Amino acid sequence: MDAASAWVLLAIVAFLGSLAGVRFVERYAAALRLIDLPNVRSSHHVPRPRGGGLGIVAGVVLASLIASVMGTPLPGELWILLGAAGVVAVVGLWDDRRSLSVWPRLAVQAAAASLVVVALGSLDRLPLPSPADVPLGLAGAALVVIWIVGVTNFFNFMDGVDGLAAGQAVISLGALAWPLWPQPAAGLALIVLAATAAFLTRNWSPAKIFLGDVGSAFLGFLLASLPLAGPADARPQLVFLVAISMTLFLLDPIATLVVRGRKRATIGAAHRDHAYQQLVEPGQPHAAAVSMLLMAGFVLAVFAVAAYSRPGLAWPAIGVALVVFAIEWRMASRRRAGVKR
């Protein structure tokens, strides 16, 4: 069996393993102490199971282990990457079951990101198109750690409505796998994509189960780290690809933090100030708004892949990404103003 066929078969294994894991958590959520109670930040009004990300982790690990039996084992550095993501997921699970303060989480995430840098390497230049792709030197490693930790937490911030985080992960993982296919990094991206798609079948509005920090931390960490598993000379372009495809997941948290900072609001307090939250009415179906946001994410992913293949399209891709986010932010602002009236 060739590598491409093997990765597709393993993706099916990941899907089925993840779905079984998600259904298990969904059924025994109360016994596992994985119930999400509504709060100020929530977009739901009744308690729901959370921790569905455990199913994603299970599906990914199962498929990765079977890969060795099938003769397409993951390279050692990808196992290190999965191990680091697993540690971050365990801390997320701890936070799901009993609230954990932000500093221990950040410390573990930074340590895991540092391990990824040691195992896979860092960036030799800024992940921007010419002439902004300046050499980074020793600063490259620090920038990668900040990138991984930042994306891990931003992804968690954006996991607040049914189907959005999982849907965006599927889109961005597909965009990342496309130019690397059928390298092992692309195979792992496909496995994670399939496991996440299985979870999405239970998370689409109205969601039967939520991702939880265990899932959002695992996916965010992998999305930020997997570009480093590509060829060394292509890593900056791969990071750029992921950043463009996830524009709304990066700029929404940044803009929200700026707005809340200006209001001198407590950064760690629960809130509904994100643009995507303003587009969804709490307690109402999320499908329409989420579909719109995911369509925007898909368009951005197409531009990201095109820019990877044709570097001359990189600056236009940045322009499109900024326009798309500006439209989302404007729509959210109008919705916010209408609610205040």
C-alpha positions as CSV (number, residue, x, y, z in Angstrom):
1,M,0.0,0.0,0.0
2,D,1.4,3.4,-0.9
3,A,1.7,6.2,1.6
4,A,-1.2,8.2,0.3
5,S,-3.6,5.3,0.6
6,A,-2.3,4.4,4.0
7,W,-2.9,7.9,5.3
8,V,-6.5,7.9,4.0
9,L,-7.2,4.5,5.7
10,L,-5.7,5.8,8.9
11,A,-7.9,8.9,8.7
12,I,-10.9,6.6,8.6
13,V,-9.6,4.8,11.7
14,A,-9.1,8.2,13.4
15,F,-12.7,9.2,12.5
16,L,-14.2,6.0,14.0
17,G,-12.0,6.0,17.0
18,S,-12.8,9.7,17.7
19,L,-16.5,9.2,17.3
20,A,-16.5,6.3,19.7
21,G,-14.6,8.3,22.2
22,V,-16.8,11.4,21.9
23,R,-20.0,9.3,22.3
24,F,-18.4,7.7,25.5
25,V,-17.7,11.1,27.0
26,E,-21.1,12.3,26.0
27,R,-22.8,9.4,27.7
28,Y,-20.7,9.4,30.9
29,A,-20.0,13.1,31.2
30,A,-21.7,13.4,34.6
31,A,-19.6,10.6,36.1
32,L,-16.5,12.1,34.6
33,R,-17.4,15.5,36.0
34,L,-17.4,17.0,32.5
35,I,-20.6,19.1,32.5
36,D,-20.5,22.6,31.2
37,L,-22.7,24.9,33.3
38,P,-23.8,28.1,31.5
39,N,-22.1,31.3,32.6
40,V,-21.6,34.9,31.4
41,R,-19.5,33.8,28.5
42,S,-21.7,30.9,27.4
43,S,-23.9,30.8,24.3
44,H,-26.1,28.0,25.7
45,H,-28.7,28.1,28.5
46,V,-28.8,24.5,29.7
47,P,-25.9,22.3,31.0
48,R,-24.1,20.3,28.3
49,P,-21.4,17.6,28.3
50,R,-17.9,18.9,27.6
51,G,-14.6,17.3,27.1
52,G,-15.4,15.9,23.7
53,G,-11.8,16.7,22.8
54,L,-10.9,13.5,24.6
55,G,-12.4,11.6,21.7
56,I,-10.3,13.6,19.3
57,V,-7.1,12.8,21.2
58,A,-8.1,9.1,21.4
59,G,-8.8,8.9,17.7
60,V,-5.5,10.6,16.8
61,V,-3.4,8.4,19.1
62,L,-5.2,5.2,17.9
63,A,-4.5,6.0,14.2
64,S,-0.9,7.0,14.9
65,L,-0.2,3.7,16.7
66,I,-1.8,1.7,13.9
67,A,0.3,3.6,11.4
68,S,3.4,1.8,12.8
69,V,1.7,-1.6,12.3
70,M,0.8,-0.7,8.7
71,G,4.4,0.2,7.8
72,T,3.9,4.0,7.7
73,P,5.1,5.0,11.2
74,L,5.3,8.6,12.2
75,P,8.8,10.0,12.5
76,G,10.2,10.4,16.0
77,E,9.8,14.2,15.9
78,L,6.1,13.9,15.1
79,W,5.7,11.6,18.2
80,I,7.4,14.3,20.2
81,L,5.0,16.8,18.8
82,L,2.0,14.6,19.7
83,G,3.5,14.0,23.2
84,A,3.8,17.8,23.8
85,A,0.2,18.3,22.5
86,G,-0.9,15.5,24.8
87,V,0.6,17.1,27.8
88,V,-1.2,20.4,27.0
89,A,-4.4,18.4,26.5
90,V,-4.0,16.8,29.9
91,V,-3.7,20.2,31.6
92,G,-6.8,21.3,29.6
93,L,-8.7,18.3,30.9
94,W,-7.6,19.2,34.4
95,D,-9.1,22.7,33.8
96,D,-12.3,21.2,32.5
97,R,-12.8,19.1,35.6
98,R,-11.6,21.6,38.2
99,S,-10.7,25.2,37.3
100,L,-7.0,25.8,37.0
101,S,-5.4,29.3,37.1
102,V,-3.9,30.8,34.0
103,W,-0.3,30.8,35.0
104,P,0.2,27.0,35.4
105,R,-1.5,26.5,32.0
106,L,0.8,29.0,30.4
107,A,3.9,27.5,32.0
108,V,3.0,24.0,30.7
109,Q,2.2,25.4,27.2
110,A,5.5,27.3,27.0
111,A,7.5,24.2,28.1
112,A,5.7,22.0,25.6
113,A,6.2,24.6,22.8
114,S,9.9,24.8,23.8
115,L,10.2,21.0,23.4
116,V,8.7,21.3,19.9
117,V,11.3,23.8,19.0
118,V,14.1,21.6,20.2
119,A,12.7,18.6,18.4
120,L,11.6,20.2,15.1
121,G,13.5,23.4,14.9
122,S,12.3,27.1,14.7
123,L,12.0,29.8,12.0
124,D,15.0,31.3,10.3
125,R,13.0,34.3,9.0
126,L,9.8,36.2,9.8
127,P,6.8,34.3,8.3
128,L,5.8,37.2,6.0
129,P,6.2,37.8,2.3
130,S,9.1,39.7,0.9
131,P,10.5,42.3,1.8
132,A,9.1,41.7,5.4
133,D,10.7,38.2,5.7
134,V,13.6,39.5,7.6
135,P,16.1,37.0,9.2
136,L,15.3,36.2,12.9
137,G,18.5,34.6,14.1
138,L,18.3,33.5,17.7
139,A,15.0,35.3,18.1
140,G,13.3,32.7,15.9
141,A,13.0,30.2,18.7
142,A,11.4,32.7,21.1
143,L,9.0,33.8,18.3
144,V,7.9,30.2,17.7
145,V,7.2,29.6,21.4
146,I,5.1,32.8,21.5
147,W,3.3,31.8,18.4
148,I,2.4,28.3,19.7
149,V,1.3,29.5,23.1
150,G,-0.6,32.4,21.5
151,V,-2.5,30.2,19.0
152,T,-3.3,27.6,21.7
153,N,-5.0,30.2,23.9
154,F,-6.6,32.1,21.0
155,F,-8.1,28.9,19.8
156,N,-9.6,28.3,23.2
157,F,-11.0,31.9,23.3
158,M,-12.8,31.2,20.0
159,D,-14.4,27.9,21.2
160,G,-17.6,29.5,22.3
161,V,-20.3,28.6,19.8
162,D,-21.4,25.3,18.3
163,G,-19.2,24.0,15.6
164,L,-17.0,27.0,15.1
165,A,-13.7,25.8,16.6
166,A,-13.9,22.3,15.2
167,G,-15.0,23.5,11.8
168,Q,-12.1,26.0,11.6
169,A,-9.7,23.3,12.7
170,V,-10.9,21.0,9.8
171,I,-10.5,23.8,7.3
172,S,-7.0,24.9,8.5
173,L,-5.7,21.3,8.8
174,G,-6.9,20.6,5.3
175,A,-5.2,23.7,4.0
176,L,-2.0,22.6,5.7
177,A,-2.1,19.0,4.5
178,W,-2.6,20.1,0.9
179,P,0.9,21.4,0.0
180,L,2.7,18.8,2.2
181,W,0.9,15.7,0.8
182,P,1.8,12.8,1.2
183,Q,4.6,13.6,3.7
184,P,4.1,12.3,7.3
185,A,3.3,15.8,8.5
186,A,0.4,15.9,6.0
187,G,-0.7,12.5,7.1
188,L,-0.8,13.5,10.7
189,A,-2.8,16.7,9.7
190,L,-5.3,14.4,7.9
191,I,-5.6,12.1,10.9
192,V,-6.3,15.1,13.2
193,L,-8.7,16.5,10.6
194,A,-10.7,13.2,10.5
195,A,-10.8,12.9,14.3
196,T,-12.1,16.5,14.5
197,A,-14.7,15.9,11.8
198,A,-16.0,13.0,13.9
199,F,-16.4,15.3,16.9
200,L,-18.1,17.9,14.7
201,T,-20.9,15.5,13.9
202,R,-21.9,15.8,17.6
203,N,-20.9,19.5,18.0
204,W,-22.9,21.1,15.2
205,S,-25.8,23.3,16.3
206,P,-27.5,22.3,18.4
207,A,-24.4,20.7,20.0
208,K,-24.8,17.5,21.9
209,I,-21.3,17.9,23.5
210,F,-18.6,20.7,23.7
211,L,-14.9,20.5,22.9
212,G,-13.7,21.5,26.3
213,D,-10.2,22.9,27.0
214,V,-8.8,19.4,26.5
215,G,-9.8,19.6,22.9
216,S,-9.3,23.3,22.2
217,A,-5.8,23.2,23.7
218,F,-4.9,20.0,21.8
219,L,-6.1,21.4,18.4
220,G,-4.7,24.9,18.9
221,F,-1.3,23.5,19.8
222,L,-1.2,21.2,16.8
223,L,-2.4,23.8,14.4
224,A,0.4,26.1,15.5
225,S,3.1,23.4,15.7
226,L,2.5,21.3,12.6
227,P,4.0,23.8,10.2
228,L,7.3,23.2,11.9
229,A,7.2,19.6,10.8
230,G,7.4,20.6,7.1
231,P,10.7,21.2,5.2
232,A,13.0,23.7,7.0
233,D,13.0,26.1,4.1
234,A,9.2,26.0,3.8
235,R,8.4,26.5,7.5
236,P,7.8,30.3,7.3
237,Q,5.5,29.9,4.4
238,L,3.6,27.1,6.2
239,V,3.2,29.3,9.3
240,F,1.9,32.1,7.1
241,L,-0.5,29.6,5.5
242,V,-2.0,28.7,8.9
243,A,-2.1,32.3,10.0
244,I,-4.0,33.4,6.9
245,S,-6.5,30.5,7.1
246,M,-7.1,31.3,10.8
247,T,-7.2,35.1,10.5
248,L,-10.5,35.4,12.3
249,F,-9.2,33.2,15.1
250,L,-6.2,35.4,15.5
251,L,-7.5,38.9,15.0
252,D,-10.7,38.5,16.9
253,P,-8.9,37.7,20.2
254,I,-6.3,40.4,19.7
255,A,-8.9,43.1,18.9
256,T,-11.1,41.9,21.9
257,L,-8.1,42.1,24.2
258,V,-7.4,45.6,23.1
259,V,-11.0,46.7,23.6
260,R,-11.2,45.1,27.0
261,G,-7.8,46.6,27.9
262,R,-9.1,50.1,27.0
263,K,-12.2,49.5,29.2
264,R,-9.8,48.3,32.0
265,A,-11.8,45.1,32.2
266,T,-10.4,42.0,33.9
267,I,-8.7,40.1,31.2
268,G,-9.4,36.6,32.6
269,A,-13.1,37.3,33.5
270,A,-15.8,35.6,31.5
271,H,-17.3,37.8,28.8
272,R,-19.1,38.0,25.5
273,D,-17.1,40.7,23.8
274,H,-15.7,38.6,20.9
275,A,-17.0,39.5,17.5
276,Y,-18.2,35.9,16.9
277,Q,-20.1,35.9,20.1
278,Q,-22.0,39.0,19.2
279,L,-23.2,37.3,16.0
280,V,-24.9,34.6,17.9
281,E,-28.0,35.0,20.1
282,P,-27.5,33.0,23.4
283,G,-29.8,30.0,23.5
284,Q,-30.7,30.2,19.8
285,P,-29.3,28.0,17.0
286,H,-25.8,28.9,16.0
287,A,-25.8,27.2,12.5
288,A,-26.4,30.3,10.4
289,A,-23.7,32.5,12.0
290,V,-21.2,29.7,12.3
291,S,-21.7,28.7,8.6
292,M,-21.0,32.2,7.6
293,L,-17.8,32.4,9.6
294,L,-16.6,29.0,8.4
295,M,-17.3,30.0,4.8
296,A,-15.1,33.0,5.4
297,G,-12.5,30.7,6.9
298,F,-12.7,28.5,3.9
299,V,-12.2,31.4,1.5
300,L,-9.2,32.6,3.5
301,A,-7.8,29.0,3.5
302,V,-8.0,29.0,-0.3
303,F,-6.1,32.3,-0.5
304,A,-3.6,30.9,1.9
305,V,-2.9,27.8,-0.2
306,A,-2.7,29.9,-3.3
307,A,-0.2,32.2,-1.7
308,Y,1.9,29.2,-0.7
309,S,2.0,28.0,-4.3
310,R,2.4,31.5,-5.8
311,P,4.3,33.8,-3.4
312,G,3.2,36.8,-5.4
313,L,-0.3,36.4,-4.0
314,A,0.9,36.6,-0.4
315,W,0.3,40.4,0.1
316,P,-3.1,40.2,-1.6
317,A,-4.0,37.3,0.7
318,I,-3.1,39.6,3.7
319,G,-5.3,42.3,2.2
320,V,-8.2,39.9,1.8
321,A,-7.8,38.6,5.3
322,L,-7.9,42.1,6.8
323,V,-11.0,43.0,4.8
324,V,-12.8,39.8,5.9
325,F,-12.0,40.5,9.5
326,A,-13.1,44.1,9.2
327,I,-16.4,43.0,7.8
328,E,-16.9,40.6,10.7
329,W,-16.0,43.2,13.3
330,R,-18.3,45.7,11.7
331,M,-21.2,43.3,11.6
332,A,-20.6,42.5,15.3
333,S,-20.4,46.1,16.2
334,R,-23.7,46.8,14.6
335,R,-25.3,43.9,16.3
336,R,-23.8,45.1,19.6
337,A,-25.2,48.6,19.1
338,G,-28.6,47.2,18.2
339,V,-28.7,45.1,21.4
340,K,-27.8,48.1,23.6
341,R,-30.7,50.0,22.2
